[in-house]
């Protein structure tokens, strides 16, 4: 079966008779939306052929249910219907049906509240979905995402690319392809849960990120002699930075956002101290730890 095309029609009255005529779409902006002067209200319907039978659907206003729809409403509904008709073999919901128009923000909160499992698992899902929501709702050019059905395979690919190649200073994140792919799969799991899809369904599958999800990177381990050699040629500042990274096992961003108050010195007995570094999120620096949780790391005093 070829691509299904959805056309827009309008009910107009002439000579005391109603007739249905095709709508000529005016020039659109580069993002596919109407210029303000080209938008107008009317009695619009969309139509398409399925199994050689012409189907019809009435266009409804996206703002007020009882208000006549605008041409921009008809264009959006026709686009949504065409997307659904050409992708329903993937078990996607029909976005033109009111029940499918579930708001992204509301559904994410409900999903996280109902999520079961260990705290780290729930925290990881919360972090990935909140990050996706922030990114998706800030899309420019009229492409901001408000509803769950608007999550598509191309959208998740762009989200993956943003996670990997995005400006670190702007979003405070640092993702390897492996980490980014896992975040995408968490968004897909959320989509699947909202629409009650079977495991393995959704807008993407693990096959789409097979290469990224397979972590083949083996960490390089240095011998003690090599470590001693590196530290021997460092100046005082370099020695402090790398000894902290080495002893506390910190990530780069965690070290960058350390403050004086994160160093804890607890004198147990005279002359005997317990030294710790507190690793925690710093909202005032727009920094969040990888799992969103805090931890204390024991270090030596010197």
VENZIMO-V457368 format. One record per residue. RES is the residue in one small letter. SS is DSSP state (helix for helix, strand for strand, loop for the rest). Layout:
RES|SS / RES|SS
//
This chain:
x|loop / x|loop / x|loop / x|loop / x|loop / x|loop / x|strand / x|strand / x|strand / x|strand / x|strand / x|strand / x|strand / x|strand / x|loop / x|loop / x|strand / x|strand / x|strand / x|strand / x|strand / x|strand / x|loop / x|loop / x|loop / x|loop / x|loop / x|strand / x|loop / x|loop / x|loop / x|loop / x|loop / x|strand / x|loop / x|helix / x|helix / x|helix / x|loop / x|loop / x|strand / x|loop / x|strand / x|strand / x|strand / x|strand / x|strand / x|strand / x|strand / x|strand / x|loop / x|loop / x|strand / x|strand / x|strand / x|strand / x|strand / x|strand / x|loop / x|loop / x|loop / x|loop / x|loop / x|loop / x|loop / x|loop / x|loop / x|loop / x|loop / x|strand / x|helix / x|helix / x|helix / x|helix / x|helix / x|helix / x|helix / x|helix / x|helix / x|helix / x|helix / x|helix / x|helix / x|helix / x|helix / x|helix / x|helix / x|helix / x|helix / x|helix / x|loop / x|loop / x|loop / x|loop / x|loop / x|loop / x|loop / x|helix / x|helix / x|helix / x|loop / x|loop / x|strand / x|helix / x|helix / x|helix / x|helix / x|helix / x|helix / x|helix / x|helix / x|helix / x|helix / x|helix / x|loop / x|loop / x|loop / x|loop / x|helix / x|helix / x|helix / x|helix / x|helix / x|helix / x|helix / x|helix / x|helix / x|helix / x|helix / x|helix / x|helix / x|helix / x|helix / x|helix / x|helix / x|helix / x|loop / x|loop / x|loop / x|loop / x|loop / x|loop / x|loop / x|loop / x|loop / x|loop / x|strand / x|helix / x|helix / x|helix / x|loop / x|loop / x|helix / x|helix / x|helix / x|helix / x|helix / x|helix / x|helix / x|helix / x|helix / x|helix / x|helix / x|helix / x|helix / x|loop / x|loop / x|helix / x|helix / x|helix / x|helix / x|loop / x|loop / x|loop / x|loop / x|loop / x|helix / x|helix / x|helix / x|helix / x|helix / x|helix / x|helix / x|helix / x|helix / x|helix / x|helix / x|helix / x|helix / x|helix / x|helix / x|helix / x|helix / x|helix / x|loop / x|loop / x|loop / x|loop / x|loop / x|loop / x|loop / x|loop / x|loop / x|loop / x|loop / x|helix / x|helix / x|helix / x|helix / x|helix / x|helix / x|helix / x|helix / x|loop / x|loop / x|loop / x|loop / x|loop / x|loop / x|loop / x|loop / x|loop / x|loop / x|helix / x|helix / x|helix / x|helix / x|helix / x|helix / x|helix / x|helix / x|helix / x|loop / x|loop / x|loop / x|helix / x|helix / x|helix / x|helix / x|helix / x|helix / x|helix / x|helix / x|helix / x|helix / x|helix / x|helix / x|helix / x|loop / x|loop / x|loop / x|helix / x|helix / x|helix / x|helix / x|helix / x|loop / x|loop / x|loop / x|helix / x|helix / x|helix / x|strand / x|strand / x|strand / x|strand / x|strand / x|strand / x|strand / x|loop / x|loop / x|strand / x|strand / x|strand / x|strand / x|strand / x|strand / x|strand / x|strand / x|loop / x|loop / x|strand / x|helix / x|helix / x|helix / x|loop / x|strand / x|loop / x|loop / x|loop / x|loop / x|loop / x|loop / x|loop / x|strand / x|strand / x|strand / x|strand / x|strand / x|loop / x|loop / x|loop
//
